[in-house]
Every structure is written in C-alpha cells, then in structure tokens.
Amino acid sequence: MALLVRLASTDDLSEIVEALLTAADTRDTHAPDQAQRWRTLANDFGDALDALPPSRQEHDK
C-alpha cells in the first residue's frame, strides 16, 4: 500500500514521527502490539526523511 501526503515541510513529518513515538510510549502497557506498530511507522517515516536530499535551507548554511 502506498500513501501520498503533502506537507508544508519536512518539519511537519518530523512532528508526526515524534507524536507517534510519544503515543507508542503511552500504549506500551495496555497495547504493546499497537505501540510496536506505531514505533515501526515512526521509524519508517524517519528513514524516509533521512533518505531525502538536504533542503535548500540546510544546504546553504
């Protein structure tokens, strides 16, 4: 399955990754399988972010 999401910047996706990780922490005790799935999603999104070329703003620093 593929998902296309249009965000204003990579910072937005970084916030989503952080939110998934925070939410996963709250589910560890009551729903560990769900917590692991959210961590996997966060890691996959993070890997996709890492694979992107540097933004023009970062490149110009």
C-alpha positions as CSV (number, residue, x, y, z in Angstrom):
1,M,0.0,0.0,0.0
2,A,1.2,3.5,-0.7
3,L,0.3,6.8,0.9
4,L,0.8,10.2,-0.6
5,V,0.9,13.0,2.0
6,R,1.6,16.6,1.1
7,L,3.1,18.6,3.9
8,A,4.4,22.1,4.0
9,S,7.9,21.0,5.1
10,T,9.8,18.0,6.4
11,D,9.5,19.6,9.9
12,D,5.8,18.6,9.7
13,L,6.6,15.0,9.2
14,S,9.2,15.2,12.0
15,E,6.4,16.3,14.3
16,I,4.3,13.3,13.2
17,V,7.2,11.0,13.9
18,E,7.6,12.5,17.4
19,A,3.9,12.2,18.0
20,L,3.8,8.5,17.0
21,L,6.7,7.8,19.3
22,T,5.1,9.6,22.2
23,A,1.8,7.9,21.6
24,A,3.6,4.5,21.5
25,D,5.1,5.1,24.9
26,T,1.6,5.6,26.3
27,R,0.4,2.2,24.9
28,D,3.3,0.0,26.0
29,T,1.5,-1.5,28.9
30,H,-2.1,-1.8,27.6
31,A,-1.5,-2.4,23.9
32,P,2.1,-3.4,23.3
33,D,1.4,-4.7,19.7
34,Q,-0.1,-1.3,18.8
35,A,2.8,0.5,20.4
36,Q,5.3,-1.5,18.4
37,R,3.4,-0.9,15.2
38,W,3.4,2.9,15.8
39,R,7.2,2.7,16.5
40,T,7.7,0.9,13.3
41,L,5.7,3.5,11.4
42,A,7.7,6.3,13.1
43,N,11.0,4.5,12.2
44,D,9.9,4.0,8.6
45,F,8.9,7.7,8.3
46,G,12.2,8.7,9.9
47,D,14.1,6.5,7.4
48,A,12.3,8.2,4.5
49,L,13.2,11.6,5.9
50,D,16.8,10.6,6.2
51,A,16.8,9.4,2.6
52,L,15.8,12.9,1.3
53,P,18.4,15.2,0.0
54,P,19.1,18.2,2.3
55,S,16.7,21.0,2.0
56,R,18.0,24.1,0.2
57,Q,17.9,26.0,3.5
58,E,20.1,23.3,5.2
59,H,22.4,23.2,2.2
60,D,23.0,26.9,2.3
61,K,24.0,27.0,5.9
